[in-house]
Amino acid sequence: MLWNRKKTNLQKTVVIFGKEFPEVVQNGIKYKYVLPVLFDKQRHFSAKECYAEVIKNHPEYKRSVLPTDEEMKKLIIEGAGRFILDGANSVPLLEKKYGVKIRGNYKYPHDMSDIEYNFYKFDRYGLPAFNRYANSEAEAYLYAWDSLQHDPSTKLKTLQHLYKEMIILNPDLAQYKFDVNSDKELNFFLAGLVYGFPISDIMAFIKGNTADGRAYAKNQKENMQVLEKYGINPKDIRWIPSDETVRNLVMQMQNQKAKSSVFKTAIDKLKQKTEKAFKQIKNSITGRY
């Protein structure tokens, strides 16, 4: 199987395109480490073609001498320096710390894991089309190369195909409606599935980014205050939970508190009985001498 995970000498690794990469962050690896493999796997474009694409969008990076193919690859890798491709991390960390369960358990193609699916999706779609501001010449080369690899005019169809593929595997998701003709909303939806967010959170995020942002921010602040009241540190919530997820978390925290209270009462009663029995034994032994 092409997409799989394994542990080697206690070092978590991910196998992508037949090669093994270290997990340099929680359930994720840096995109730049995969690029050399992509250079061999995907279509090849000369430095001249890539340079022309760069200048078309960023004339400020015009050069007197064109870069060589090797220089172009180094620039692309450098441009990918801040990008990370990962899987579910925020939700699992919260679940582990507080003993709760909220993660959406989605099925991915070919029994992939979440991070493997992210690479699978990236291989077909590339970088998001709606967020392409280049902060440097290197990033401009990264975006140019990606545009040559993934024709911008076909990106929406690719996303729609990925969406339909996930709906077939997870038919319950079909009831959640959003604009499937929106590159941005499709990206949000699929990313939410990668990160294992509850479906209510994914839909709330999509709605919040297409509606009144101020109202969305206010609601988020109020939800954080509610969770803090029930013992969850807002800093541990690394995404935006929906009202439904907040209610779910509150219920689970209340149940934990109730169970803890019952357990403590039972322990106290057992302790009292033990102390009483020990005292009776002690008095009995003392009375013999």
Secondary structure by P-SEA (a helix, b strand, c coil): ccccccccccbbbbbccccccccccccccccccaaaaaaaccccccaaaaaaaaaaccccccccccccaaaaaaaaaaaaccbbbbcccaaaaaaaaccccccccccccccccaaaaaaaaaacccccccccccccaaaaaaaaaaaaaccccaaaaaaaaaaaaaaaacccccccccccccaaaaaaaaaaaaacccaaaaaaaaaaaaccaaaaaaaaaaaaaaaaaaccccccccccccaaaaaaaaaaaaaaaaaaaaaaaaaaaaaaaaaaaaaaaaaaaaaac
